[in-house]
Amino acid sequence: MLVIHWSKHNLTSRILKNGIRLSEWHGKNRGVYVYPMTPHSTLNRNWQHNLKVWNNRLGNYNGFVFRLTQKDFPVRASVWALLRSAPEKYIFHSLKELTAFYDYFFSMISEKQEDLPFYLWDDFEIIIPRRIPPCRIKKVIRDREPGKYRNCRKTENNF
């Protein structure tokens, strides 16, 4: 299964050199936070959008795509609010166990469907308790260039 980790664009060179380090949310759930890669670009970029909004600063985030392997387990996976309230309930020890538990979710995102209810799974996350080495990163999804569209001023000729 391919997953995406979103990080500030200015950390891209460091991540490509040293890998993805563990982060934490208020001292809990220490790990690498990822989202399953889907054929839906809007759904894939939802966490990028959330991070931009929650950070309260205009910033760009790049996505790092890598494959989830058996060495990454056990992982925690669920909607982020449930992981904050009861993380011990959502521990999975294999990819087979994870996909069996979330069969509905993974079957819906496996194909591009017009009627996919994005609101059900847009806050889903997987927390990997191990660092990801740089050799495992398959692709970087780049955000727009920083500041490219910010300082556009209206002139008399602009409509």
N, C-alpha and C positions, 0 to 999 in steps of 0.2 A: 504494500500500500504506500503510495506517495503522500507525503505530508508537507505543509508549508509552515515555516517559522518566519514571523515578521519582526524586523528590527530597524532601528533608525538608519537612514541611508549613509550617514557619516561613519557608521561602524562596519560597513561592507568590506573594506580592505582588511580590517582586523579579523573579521569572521572568516574570510576566504583564506587567511594565513594561519589562524589559530583554531578555528572551529567555533561552534556555538556553545557558550558557557551557560551554566545553570543560572536561573534567576528565581526570584521568590516574590510572592505576593503577601506583604505584611507578615513575613516570617513563617508563612504556611506554604505547603505545596511547592517546595523547592524543586525546580526542574526546568526542562526546555519545553516551552508552551508551543504546541503546533495545532494545525487544523488539517483534516483530510483534503487532499487535492481532488477536485471534482471537475467535470466538464463545464461547469457554470462559472464564468469569470466573475459575475457579480457576487456569488456565494463565496468564491475563493478570496475575494478582496474585502469581504465584510470586516474581518479583524483589522485589516489595514485602516479602514474607515473608522472603526471604533477607537483604535489607538490614537488617531489624529484628533478625534473629538474629545476623548478623555484627557489628553495631554494639555489641552487648552492653549497650545501653541501650534502655529502652522509648521508642520514638519513633514518630511517625506520618509516613507518606510519602504524598504526593499524586502521581498519575500525570498526565502532560501528553501528550495525544494530538495528533499532527500527521501530515501526509502526507509520505511519503518521495518526493522528486522527483529528477529526473535531475541537478539542480544539487548534490545531496548526495554524488554519487559522485566518486571511488572510495570504497568503504566496505570495512570488514572485517566478516565475518560467520561465526560458527561457535559451537560450544559454548565457553564461556568458558575451559575448561582448554586447549583446542587453540589458542585465540587467544593465550594466555600463552606457550605453548611454541614455536609456529611461526607468528607473525602474518603473515609474508610469503606463506604458502601460501593464505590465505583472503581475498585482495583481489579485489573485484568492481568492474567499471567501468560497469555499467548494471543497471537493474532486471531486464531480460530475462535477463542473465547470472546474476544472483543467483537468480531464480526457477527458471531451468533447472537450476542446480547443486543446489538444495534442493527439487526438484520433489516428492519424496516428502513432505517436511515441509509444504510449502504446500498440497498437495492434501489432506493429512489434516486440517489445521486450517481449511480453507475451509468445511467443514460440521461441524455439531455431531454428533459420533458418541459413542455410549455406550462403545465399546471403545477409545477413543483411549489409546495408551500414553503418559501424561504424562511418565513418567520419561525418555523418549528426548529430549524437546525442552524440558524445563523450564529448562535452563541455557543456552539459545540466546541470543545477543546480536548486535546490529549496532552497530558503532562508526562514527559519522559524523565526519569530520575537520573539520567546520565548525560554527560557532555557529548556533543556530536563532533567528531573530528572533521577537518576540512575536506578530506578525501571522499566523504560520503555526500557532499553537496553536488547535486546533479545540474541545477539550474538556478539562476538568480532572476527573479521577477522585479524589474526596476520600475520605480515610481518616476514621475516626471522630474525633470531637472529642477533643483531648488531655486526658487525665486524667479522662475521663467515667466510666470504669468501674474505675479503679484503687483508689480509697480506700473500697471497699465493705467494711464490717465486718459480721461475723456478730453478730446479736443473738439473744436467746432466741426471738424470733418467726420468725426465718429458718430455713428447712428445708434 
